[in-house]
């Protein structure tokens, strides 16, 4: 992992691909609340917030399956996923917020004509609602979501699809994420990858991320991108 003080810039950056949960937006509060409501209906004790944060990143079904496993449950997963999605639909975008300096970073990148995309394992309906309610949907010409029928992160397929839609080569499209899933997907797609230290990363310390560079905020990343060759 390259230090945040390193001068290394990964060549020309024509496009930037963002993860959503844990990178652009702090969504854990809503996911936690939806899961707690779902479990309460079934008489299951809620998980601690830190346990829920450690489950974010692989998609909703995986989150619910692993949450149930932590409570020693495994039956009726489909029904539980359905109820979780129902509760999440009521909550999505009500409490989630952009992380600090995200809006400023997006403005900088747009002003310098960088193409911007969101690639997330979250279903499209929830993704678009979050971006719209946060007031940033207009920044992104490309959104690739978890129910688009493309192999999800950590596979590289979603990033390759985003690059194709943006008309960018993977080597010139920077992935900015917060987790091992993002790093693995970027490596598989052939994209350089930077990470922010404030995300979820399934409960693991950010120092464990094998990315090319750590950046404190999206704005810091943007300032480095716009001075790249």
C-alpha positions in Angstrom: 0.0 0.0 0.0 1.3 3.4 -0.9 1.4 6.1 1.7 -1.0 9.0 1.5 2.1 11.2 1.3 3.5 9.4 -1.8 3.8 11.5 -5.0 2.9 8.6 -7.2 0.0 9.3 -9.6 -1.3 6.4 -11.7 -0.8 7.9 -15.2 -3.5 9.9 -16.9 -6.9 9.6 -15.2 -9.7 10.3 -17.6 -12.5 8.8 -15.4 -13.2 8.0 -11.8 -15.3 5.1 -10.6 -16.7 5.4 -7.0 -18.0 2.8 -4.6 -21.1 4.0 -2.9 -21.5 2.6 0.7 -18.6 3.6 2.8 -16.9 5.8 0.1 -19.4 8.4 -1.1 -22.1 7.9 1.6 -22.4 6.8 5.2 -25.4 4.4 4.8 -24.8 2.1 7.8 -27.5 3.8 9.9 -30.3 3.0 7.5 -29.0 -0.6 6.9 -28.7 -1.1 10.6 -32.3 0.2 11.3 -33.8 -1.9 8.4 -32.1 -5.1 9.7 -33.2 -4.4 13.3 -36.8 -4.0 12.2 -36.5 -7.2 10.2 -35.1 -9.2 13.1 -37.6 -7.7 15.5 -40.5 -9.2 13.4 -38.9 -12.6 14.0 -38.0 -12.2 17.6 -34.3 -12.1 16.8 -32.0 -9.9 18.9 -30.5 -7.1 16.8 -26.8 -6.9 16.0 -24.5 -4.3 17.2 -23.9 -1.4 14.8 -20.3 -2.4 14.3 -21.4 -5.9 13.4 -23.7 -4.6 10.8 -21.0 -2.3 9.3 -18.8 -5.3 8.9 -21.4 -7.0 6.7 -21.8 -4.2 4.2 -20.3 -4.5 0.8 -21.3 -7.8 -0.7 -24.9 -7.1 -1.5 -28.1 -7.3 0.4 -28.6 -11.1 0.3 -25.1 -11.7 1.6 -25.6 -9.2 4.4 -28.9 -10.8 5.5 -27.4 -14.4 5.3 -24.4 -13.5 7.3 -26.5 -11.5 9.8 -28.7 -14.5 10.4 -25.7 -16.8 10.8 -24.4 -14.5 13.6 -27.6 -15.3 15.4 -27.5 -19.0 14.6 -30.3 -18.8 12.0 -30.3 -20.1 8.4 -33.9 -21.0 7.5 -36.2 -18.8 5.4 -33.5 -16.5 4.0 -35.6 -15.5 1.0 -38.4 -14.3 3.2 -36.0 -12.4 5.5 -34.3 -10.8 2.5 -37.7 -9.7 1.2 -38.7 -8.1 4.6 -35.3 -6.4 4.8 -35.7 -4.9 1.4 -39.2 -3.7 2.4 -37.9 -1.9 5.5 -34.9 -0.6 3.7 -37.1 0.9 1.0 -38.9 2.9 3.7 -35.6 4.2 5.2 -33.3 4.6 2.2 -32.1 8.2 1.9 -33.7 9.5 5.0 -30.6 9.5 7.3 -27.7 8.5 5.0 -25.4 11.4 4.3 -22.4 12.1 2.1 -19.1 11.8 3.8 -17.3 15.1 4.4 -15.7 16.7 1.3 -17.4 14.3 -1.2 -19.5 17.1 -2.8 -16.4 19.3 -3.1 -14.4 16.5 -4.8 -17.2 15.7 -7.3 -17.4 19.4 -8.2 -13.7 19.6 -8.8 -13.7 16.5 -11.0 -16.7 17.7 -13.0 -15.1 21.1 -13.6 -12.1 19.3 -15.1 -14.3 17.2 -17.3 -13.5 13.8 -15.7 -16.1 11.1 -16.4 -17.7 9.8 -13.2 -19.4 6.5 -12.4 -20.8 4.7 -9.4 -20.3 0.9 -9.2 -22.0 -0.7 -6.3 -23.3 -4.2 -5.3 -26.5 -2.4 -4.0 -29.6 -2.8 -6.1 -30.2 0.0 -8.6 -33.5 1.2 -7.1 -31.8 2.0 -3.8 -28.7 3.3 -5.4 -30.5 5.8 -7.5 -32.7 6.9 -4.6 -29.6 7.5 -2.4 -27.8 9.5 -5.1 -30.9 11.6 -5.8 -31.7 12.4 -2.2 -28.1 13.3 -1.5 -28.2 15.7 -4.4 -25.3 14.1 -6.4 -27.1 12.0 -9.0 -26.3 14.6 -11.7 -22.6 14.1 -11.3 -22.7 10.5 -12.6 -23.2 9.7 -16.2 -22.8 5.9 -15.5 -24.2 3.8 -12.7 -23.6 0.0 -12.5 -25.7 -1.6 -9.8 -25.8 -5.0 -8.1 -29.0 -6.2 -9.9 -27.8 -5.3 -13.4 -27.1 -8.9 -14.2 -23.3 -8.4 -14.2 -21.0 -10.4 -11.9 -20.6 -8.3 -8.8 -17.5 -7.0 -7.0 -15.0 -8.5 -6.1 -15.2 -9.6 -9.8 -14.0 -7.0 -12.2 -16.9 -7.2 -14.6 -18.9 -4.2 -13.2 -15.9 -1.9 -13.5 -15.2 -3.1 -17.0 -18.9 -2.4 -17.9 -18.6 1.1 -16.4 -15.5 1.8 -18.4 -17.2 0.6 -21.5 -20.2 2.9 -20.9 -17.9 5.8 -20.2 -15.7 5.1 -23.3 -12.6 4.9 -21.0 -9.8 2.4 -20.9 -9.6 0.6 -17.5 -6.0 1.7 -17.1 -7.2 5.4 -17.2 -10.2 4.9 -14.9 -9.4 5.2 -11.2 -11.4 3.2 -8.7 -12.0 4.9 -5.4 -13.3 2.6 -2.7 -13.1 1.6 0.9 -12.8 -2.2 0.9 -11.0 -5.3 -0.2 -13.9 -5.9 -2.5 -13.1 -2.6 -4.3 -9.4 -3.4 -4.5 -9.9 -6.9 -5.8 -12.4 -5.7 -8.4 -10.1 -2.9 -9.6 -7.2 -5.3 -9.9 -9.3 -7.8 -11.9 -10.5 -5.0 -14.2 -7.1 -3.5 -14.7 -7.9 -0.2 -13.0 -5.7 1.7 -10.6 -7.3 1.9 -7.1 -7.2 4.3 -4.2 -9.0 3.9 -0.9 -10.4 6.2 1.8 -9.8 5.3 5.4 -13.2 6.0 6.9 -15.3 3.3 5.2 -16.5 -0.1 6.4 -14.1 -2.7 4.8 -16.0 -5.5 6.6 -14.6 -4.4 9.9 -11.0 -4.7 8.9 -8.5 -1.8 9.5 -7.9 0.4 6.4 -4.2 -0.2 6.8 -4.8 -3.8 5.5 -6.0 -2.5 2.1 -3.6 -3.4 -0.7 -4.5 -0.3 -2.7 -2.2 2.0 -4.7 -2.7 4.9 -2.4 -4.7 6.0 0.6 -6.5 9.4 0.4 -8.2 11.1 3.3 -11.2 12.4 1.4 -12.8 12.4 -2.0 -11.7 16.0 -2.4 -8.1 15.0 -1.7 -8.4 12.4 -4.4 -9.9 14.8 -6.8 -7.1 17.4 -6.3 -4.5 14.7 -7.1 -6.4 13.5 -10.1 -6.8 16.9 -11.8 -3.0 17.5 -11.6 -2.1 14.1 -13.1 -0.7 14.1 -16.6 
